[in-house]
Amino acid sequence: MQNRPKAQVKAIQQDRRDGQLKQWLLGSVVGVAAVWAAGELLAEAHEVVIESHGYTNFGELKYGPDSVLDYVNPDAPQGGEFSQWAQGTFDSFNLYTRKGVPAALSTIGYESIMTSTADDPYGSYCYLCTTLEYPESRDWVIFNLRDDVKFWDGTALTAEDLKFAFELTLEQGITEYRNVYSQFIDSVEVLDDYRIKFTFTEEAPRRDVVTWAGGTSAFSKAWFEETGTRLDDSSDAPFMATGPYRLDEVDIGRQIIYRKDPNWWGADLPINQGRNNFETIRVEYFADSGAAFEGFKSGVYSYRSENSSIQWATGYDFPARENGWVNVEELPDGNIGTGQGFVFNLNQEKFQDPLVRQALSMMVNFEWMNESLFYGLYERPESFWDNSDLKAVGAPSDAELAVLQPLVDDGLLDASILTEEAVIPPISSTSERPLDRGQLRAASALLDEAGWVAGDDGLRRKDGQVLSVTFLERSPQFDRIINPIVENLTRLGVDATLERVDTAQWIERRRAGTFDIVNASLGQGFEPGQQLAQFFGSAAAEDSSRNPMRLKLPAADRLIEQIVLAETLEELTISTRALDRILRAERFWIPQWQKGVHTVAYYDMYRFKEVPPLALSPIDNWWFDAEAEETLRAAGAFQ
């Protein structure tokens, strides 16, 4: 039995169904079948149901139904502008389709039945609902909706809107989502205007179903029907929704301004106190980070999350910083690592040999990069669950062996997985030069073993085919990083190149699988579940934005199933460590770099109480200091 949040537990007395049951009994022939059926119906009629303001699979919810979040300032002033930057361009506000390039913060105005917080890794809380009801079996869930939720046009949100939105997503949403989740729903029923019931199939993973249904976004059925908008097509504006911010102004490809809805229904909710404090959110678009940094220095926008180590180490000595107009800070980050790395396209035959993938990975000298390019600011990722107990470490424990042994027995894994330590990236013996000669010799031996032999011209061939590798990239920032890797690969006998394209091409080619190696962030959450199938599942390999490496690994599929079915945190932890171990052993991922802090810079007119452990989201809980902004403006801080 799983732990459950403290909640009201009640027996649902369904008078109407009880009456139907009595009628049925009176009109039935007494017999074994009749008695059995009566017992079944009676048990269902008096099923014990949990009713609560939230849901968690593990432990207890952190917050009560009327709590204010710990990391906010409930008395934060309202108003002012928050501005940030985005790279490239955009031509759509629809993130639910592969068509078009979506705008930054496209979903800022969308709200869902349930919500999470940035300091409770396992909890989900009623938001558009007041309470939810579900049996211990979690065969279904009922959401008792608030009756005061309004769309931007002033119309009321009802259960019919949510039923429509849920079914629309399963009908027209991204294929990878539909393929995974469509099999889990049996029915969606509108019980009345403010009650909606989701019934799940037997195959649906019980640990995920409540929060999955609770993640349904609120879209206006009337608006979709009136406008003819489709979820699987690009859109020049956000969908009609209920959230605090709505689109105010847009200059396609250049600038977006979202403005707070003055009639937002949720302003007085306890969970919203101290949140959504800004009047406007502005996004400025730049072709690349270098141009964006120049814009920040001159005050074109006011908040920057810095992802360039060279900028962080050497670039923040400009006048606005020296004048005290700009704050530069390292803020704590307690979340799981990003899992950022290069990934191989496993559909390419040349990358299907693990010896080739291992050899090419050895030409990435992180130690030299970190010292020479990153100013010692980074650590190298080792796991898809870094900074958590879910990370596989060393040789398998006895508990992990119990999970892995059946996969070996069934021929899905090599027996070496039972004794070898979890794969970590190669460590170069030198940080003085990009090429580690020891790694070069070891990589050469691996390619020789794989049949890729160097010819008289130095290039490696197999069956007459040259071993070529192209890095697909969209950001000029990566030139200084990838070019030394290209040089190392050339020394190895590989025909290596860097191909830089614009953002639209990068997104499309990544989706279509027309690349060799591309960037990906594969970091996971504290409670992995069915979403793993979108990242690492075979079924999503050919049509998944989250599985760009096109991974098809039956052992991973089996472990994902076990993780989804895990009933306790211990079971979840052991199975996830096993999955982490076998994924890393596949070497489809060349870990890049990460840091354990948020490196941010902002003009000294923003304030915050604290940084919650699971997310840094200034738009959510920072606020605007009007007097400080006036001082900065008078001093000439902004263009």
Secondary structure by P-SEA (a helix, b strand, c coil): cccccccbbbbbccaaaaaaaaaaaaaccccaaaaaaaaaaaaaaacbbbbccccccccccccccccccccccccbbbbbbbbbcccbbbccccccccccccccccccccccccccccccccccccccccccccccccccccccccccccccccccccaaaaaaaaaaaaacccaaaaacccccccccccccccbbbbbbcccccccccaaaaaabbbbbaaaaaaacccccccccccccccccccccccccccbbbbbccccccccccccccccccccbbbbbbcccaaaaaaaaaacccccccccccccccccccccccccccbbbbbcccccccccccccccccccccccaaaaaaaaaaccaaaaaaccccccbbbbccccccccccccccccaaaaaaaaaaaaaccccccccccccccccccccccccccaaaaaaaaaaaaaaccccccccbbbcccccbbbbbbbcccccccaaaaaaaaaaaaccbbbbbbbcaaaaaaaaaaccccbbbbbbcccccccccccccccccccccccccccccccaaaaaaaaaaaacccaaaaaaaaaaaaaaaaaacccccccccccccccccccccccccccccccccccccccaaaaaaaaaacccc
